[in-house]
Amino acid sequence: MKLYTLQSVQKLPISPQKAWDFLSDPKNLKTITPDYMGFDILSGADRQMFEGQIIQYIVTPIAGIKTKWITEITHVKEGEYFVDEQRFGPYALWHHKHFIKPVEGGVEMEDIIDYKLPFGILGQLAHPILVKSKLKEIFDYRKKKLTELFGEFQEESKNSQTLKQDILN
């Protein structure tokens, strides 16, 4: 069985605490999931994230087929990272790491997902057509939604930083 990895990095012009407060509240997952996915939390989102938390969802990823998905929050380091792992659901393996780190002008958020598909060679054949493209679409939506919620991160060039420093001196 092949192991796949998806990585997504996004910078936002907010504090690490604001990013953590948003990301560690399981109810906000619905906000950053496309509406067509039919995402509904059934249980486990009644408090801020903690190790051992079980969250049950219904999601409709493909062709209107509703799927129950159960994840466990397995690791939490307040303000820095958390990990969710699928216990039951559409994947043979789902291990999703969320990292938050301060950067000049805001925060950098990184998602790393390691996953395996069921159905052996059939799953591998479906990966580039159905799964990989769907995951990319979902994470592109998340980036767009987070930018709408928190604003566009402005990268400063070395020259403008030097110019600012010269002006300040």
C-alpha positions in Angstrom: 0.0 0.0 0.0 1.4 3.4 -1.0 1.8 6.2 1.5 0.9 9.7 0.2 1.8 13.1 1.7 0.1 16.4 1.2 1.7 19.6 2.5 0.1 23.1 2.7 1.7 26.2 4.0 0.0 29.6 4.5 1.0 32.8 6.2 -1.6 35.1 7.8 -1.2 38.6 9.3 -2.5 37.5 12.8 -0.9 36.6 16.0 0.0 33.0 16.9 -2.6 33.1 19.7 -5.4 34.2 17.3 -4.4 31.4 14.9 -4.3 28.9 17.7 -7.7 30.0 19.1 -9.3 29.6 15.7 -7.6 26.3 14.7 -8.0 24.6 18.1 -11.8 25.1 18.1 -13.2 22.0 16.2 -16.4 23.9 15.3 -14.3 26.1 13.0 -13.5 23.2 10.7 -17.0 23.6 9.2 -16.1 27.2 8.3 -13.1 26.3 6.3 -14.6 23.3 4.5 -16.4 23.8 1.2 -20.2 23.7 1.5 -20.6 21.0 -1.1 -18.7 18.6 1.2 -21.9 18.5 3.4 -19.6 18.6 6.5 -21.4 18.2 9.8 -20.0 17.6 13.2 -22.0 14.9 15.0 -20.2 15.0 18.4 -17.0 15.9 20.2 -16.7 19.6 19.3 -18.2 20.9 22.4 -14.9 22.1 23.9 -11.5 23.3 22.8 -9.2 20.7 21.5 -7.5 18.2 23.9 -5.5 15.0 23.6 -7.8 12.0 23.4 -10.7 14.0 22.0 -12.9 12.0 19.6 -14.7 14.0 17.0 -17.4 12.4 14.7 -18.3 14.0 11.4 -20.4 13.3 8.4 -18.9 14.4 5.1 -20.0 13.9 1.5 -16.7 13.9 -0.5 -17.8 12.4 -3.8 -21.0 11.9 -5.7 -23.3 12.7 -2.8 -22.1 9.6 -0.8 -22.3 10.4 2.9 -19.4 9.1 4.9 -19.0 8.9 8.7 -15.5 10.0 9.7 -14.2 9.7 13.3 -10.9 11.3 14.3 -8.9 11.5 17.5 -6.7 14.4 18.6 -3.6 12.5 19.6 -1.1 15.2 20.3 -1.4 18.8 21.4 1.3 21.4 22.2 -0.6 24.5 23.2 0.0 27.3 20.6 2.4 25.3 18.5 0.9 22.1 17.0 -1.7 19.4 17.2 -2.3 16.1 15.4 -5.5 14.4 14.4 -5.7 10.8 13.3 -8.6 9.0 11.6 -10.0 6.1 13.7 -12.8 5.2 11.3 -13.5 6.6 7.9 -12.7 6.7 4.2 -8.9 6.3 4.4 -6.8 3.3 5.3 -4.6 5.8 7.2 -5.0 9.5 7.9 -2.4 11.3 10.1 -2.7 15.1 10.0 -0.2 17.4 11.6 -1.0 21.2 12.1 1.8 23.5 13.0 1.7 27.2 13.9 4.8 29.3 14.1 5.3 33.1 14.5 6.9 34.9 11.6 7.6 38.6 11.0 4.2 40.2 10.4 2.1 37.3 11.4 2.0 33.5 11.6 2.9 30.6 9.3 0.5 27.6 9.4 1.6 24.3 8.0 -0.4 21.2 7.4 1.2 17.9 6.7 -1.0 14.9 6.0 0.2 11.4 5.5 -2.5 9.1 4.2 -3.1 5.7 2.6 -6.1 4.7 0.5 -8.1 1.5 0.8 -8.7 -1.0 -2.0 -5.0 -1.7 -3.0 -4.3 -1.0 -6.6 -7.8 0.4 -7.2 -7.1 3.0 -4.6 -3.8 3.9 -6.2 -5.5 4.2 -9.6 -8.1 6.5 -8.1 -5.6 8.7 -6.2 -4.5 11.1 -9.0 -8.0 11.4 -10.4 -10.3 11.6 -7.4 -8.4 11.9 -4.1 -5.3 14.0 -4.7 -7.3 16.6 -6.8 -10.1 16.7 -4.2 -7.6 17.2 -1.3 -5.9 20.0 -3.2 -9.2 21.6 -3.9 -10.2 21.5 -0.2 -6.9 23.0 0.9 -7.1 25.7 -1.7 -10.5 26.5 -0.4 -9.2 26.7 3.2 -6.4 29.1 2.1 -8.9 31.3 0.4 -11.3 31.2 3.4 -8.6 31.9 5.9 -7.4 34.9 3.8 -11.0 36.2 3.7 -11.3 35.8 7.5 -7.9 37.2 8.5 -6.5 39.2 5.6 -3.7 38.9 3.1 -0.2 38.3 4.4 2.1 41.0 3.0 5.7 39.7 2.3 8.2 42.4 2.7 11.2 42.4 0.5 14.7 42.7 1.8 15.0 46.1 0.0 11.9 47.6 1.7 13.0 46.3 5.1 16.5 47.9 4.6 14.8 51.1 3.4 12.5 51.1 6.5 15.6 50.6 8.7 17.5 53.4 7.0 14.4 55.7 7.5 14.2 54.8 11.1 17.9 55.5 11.7 
